[in-house]
Amino acid sequence: MSSATLVRIAVLVLLSSAGLVLAAGPDGKVLRVCADPNNLPLSDRNGNGYENRIAELVGQDLGLPLEYVWAPQRMGFIRNTLKASDGRGGFRCDLVIGVPTDYELTATTRPYLHSSWVMVLADRPELAGVQSSDDLLKLPAESRAKLRFGAFTKTQPLDWLFKHDLFEQTVAYQTMSADPDEFPGQIIAADLAAGRIDVALVWGPIGGYFAKQAKTPLRVRPLESTAKYKFDYLLSFGVRQQDKEWRETLDAVIARHQIDIDRILDEYGVPRLELPRLVVGLSAGAKP
């Protein structure tokens, strides 16, 4: 037995005797993650998304090998993955890396990401001074009338465009496509970069990543939440409601590795807002 293995065993024994180790996963043998195989920058089958990287971090912390259950993250995703039977008395997978903190379909851990919907702006002279949605609305009417917007159906940004009489200048993209080869980032990777639209209103992680990848200069600015329009959200890990010890284990993992998670998110250009102070100040294993 190698010295590294002996050290690991010794550490686990000490932690266990101190009462700091909880059950690592519902079966304790493997970390099964429910993920979308084609949804960069979040996840893909080749492990190139930031959620893949975070899943690897969780597996390394808990000493568990990582396996994926792939499914398009569309309607029925939780039902077909996290809550679906594996036919052997268990479930197909045990963890979704990114869900809203108040998500009703799962129990959620302490949040690890606070982000918002954003405007991704083309490199146009008339947009140079736009730093906020208010700046956009204050543009001269003639300049604003020439702009073409892109937004997803059934989202707050599309409602905001409609409210401000910009809907007629907007290309509405389907939130969910039946084509597994399509992904949300195409609104920037294809249409915005090619000049077919001038401003894309998208979820921040998507906007930040694809703006960073674009060959033409693009700027990312957050949409500010108001009393009527909520644009910012907290993201957590999602688990089944009954897996309380598993959720507590993951709370502790996030607390130990929030700095590492932040570094991963920065590598992918994910726009981040400040996490609530209550969350930042929590000790490992504590609940928000």
N, C-alpha and C positions, 0 to 999 in steps of 0.2 A: 504494500500500500504506500502511495507517495506521501511525502511530507505535506503537500498541499491538501490532500484528502484528509489527513489526520487533523490538520488545522481547522478545516471546514467542519469536521465532526465535532471537534472540541468547542468551536464557537456555537454550533447549534445546540449542543448539550447545555452550555452556559446560559444561552438565551432561553431555552426551554425551562431550565430550573428557575429562572427569574420570572417566568410566567409571561414572557413577551412574544412567544410564537403562537399564532393562531393557526387553524387548519388552512393549508395553502391550496385553495381551490376545492370545489365540491368533492373531488375524488382524491386530491392530494398527490396525483401522479403526473398530470400534464396540464398545461395552461391552454385551454381551448378557447380561441377567440373567434367571435362572429364578425365577419368583415366583408366589405364589397371588393370584388376582384378587379374593378376598373373605375376607381373614383379618386384619382390623384387631385390634390395633394394628400388626401386622407389616407387612402390605402390602395394597393393593387396586388395582384397575384405574385409579382416579383419582389414584394417587400420594400417598394420604393417610397411609400407614403410615410408621413409623420406618425400616423397611428400605428403603422408597422413598427416603427422605431420605438414608440412608447411601449408597445406590447413586448418587444424584446427586452426593454428595460425592466418591465414587471417580471418577466420570466427569469431574468438573471438574478433579480433581487430575491425571488422566492426559490430559486434553484430548480425550476420546472422547465422541461422541454416545451417548446411552443408549437402548437398546431392550429390551423385555421379551418373554419367552416365557411365556405364562400357562398355569398348570395347577394344579388343586387340590392342595394339599400333603398328599397322603394316600399310601397304599401305591402304590408304583411311580413316585413323583414324580421321583426321581433318574434312574431308567431312562428315563422319558419326556421328560426335559428335558436335564439336563447330559450324559447319556451317549447321547442319541438322535441319530442321524444327521440332518443337514439335507438329505440327498439330493444334495449337491454336494461330497462329500468332507470335510465338516467336521461340526460339531455344532450342535444347535439353539441352545444358549446355553452360557456359559462361567463363570458365577459364581452361587452360591447365597449370599445374604447371611447367613443364620443357620443353622448346624448345630452340634451338640455338638463340642467340640474333639477328642474321641476317636472321632468318627463313622467307622464302618467302610466306608461306601459312597463316601466321598470322601477326598481329601487335604484337610488343613485348615491354615489360616493360624494365626498367633499369635492368641490370644483377644482380643476387644475388649469382651466383656461377661461379667460373673460375676453370675448371679442365682439365684433359688431358687423353689421352690413356696411359696405363701403361703396364709394364711387371710385371707379377706375377711369382716369381721364386720359384721353389721347393728348399727344403733344401738339396742341393747337394754340396759336397766339391768344385767341379770345378766352381760352380757358386757363391761361397762365396765372391769373390772380385768384382762381377759385380754390379756396381752402376748406370750404364747408358747404352744406346744402343751401344755407342762406346766401352765400356768395353767388351760387349758381342762379338762384332766383332773382338776384339783383343785377344780373347781366342786362345790358340794353335789350329791349324787346326784339329788335331786329336780329341781334346776334343769337339770342336764345331760340328764336324761331327756326334757325338754320340747323340747330343741333339735332342729332339722332341718338336716341337712348335705347338701351337694351336692359330688360329686366325679366325676371321669371314670373310666371302666372301664380296667382294665389300667394303672393308675398307682400309684406308691408311696403317695400320700395315701389312696387307697381301701384299700390293704393296711393302712395305719396305723389307719384307722377300724375295720376288721374286727378287728385285733389288740386294740383297746381296747373291744370290745363295743359299738360305735356303728353297726354296719352296718345294723341294723334301723331306724335313724333316718335313713338316708342315701338320697338320690335319686342313682342311678347314671346318669351321662350318657355317651352313646356318644362314644368318642374320635374316631372317624371316621364321618361321616354321608354317605349317598348323595345327600343334598339339597345342591346347590351353594350354596343361599341360606342355609344354616345356618353358623354360625361359633362358635368356642369361647366367645367373650365373651358369648353369650346367657345363659349360666348366671348372670351378674351383671347384665347389662343388662335382663334380663327377670325371672328368678325371684327373685334375691336382693333387688333393688330393690322388687319387688312383694310381698315378704314370704312367698313360698312356701317359701323356705329361710332359715335364720338365719346359716349359716356356709358359705361356698364355699371349697373347697380347690382352687386352680388354679395354673397356671404364673404366676410373678411378673409378667412383662410384661403378660399378659392381665388379671390381677387389679388391678395398679396403674393401668392405663389406664382400665378401665371403672369402677373405684371413683372415679377422678377425674372421669369424665363423669357419674356418677350424680347425680340431683336430690336424693336423700336421703343423709344422712351415712353413709359406710362407712369402716371402718378396715382397713388392710392390715398384717399382721404376718407375718414370715418363718417358715417351718417349718425348724427346725434339724436338720441332718444328724446322724445317729448311726451307730454301728457297724452297725446293722441297716438303717437307712433313709437313703438318700442323697437329699437334697432340693435341693442346690445343684449348678449346672452351669456350666461355662465354654462360651461360644459363640464361634465363629470363622466366617470365610468358608469355603465349600466349593468346591473345584475338582477337576478330574480328576487322578488319581494321576500321570499322565504329564506334566502341565503344570507342571514344577518351576520354570521361570523365571517363569511367570505367578504362581505362589504367592509367590515371593520378591518380585516387584513389589508384590503386595498386602500382604505383610508390611510393606514400607516405607511404603505408603500409610497403613496403620493406625497405624504408629509416628508418622508426621507429623501425624495428625489425631485421635489418641485423645481429646484435649480437646474437639474439635468433636463427636465421636461421643457423648461423655458428655453434652454439652449437649442434643443431640437426644434422647437417652434420658430425660433429666430432663424435657424438655418433654412427653413422653408418659407421665410418671409411672412409668417402669420402675424397679422396686426393684433397686438395685445393691449387690452386695457387693464388697469390695476385690479387685482383680486380684492374682494372685500377684506378689510383689516381683520375681521374676526377669523377668516379662513387662514390668512397669512400667519397669524399668531398662534394657531393651534399646535399643540404638541403632537408627536407621532401617535396615531391611533385614536386621537380625539375626534369627535363628530362636530361638524359645523352646526 
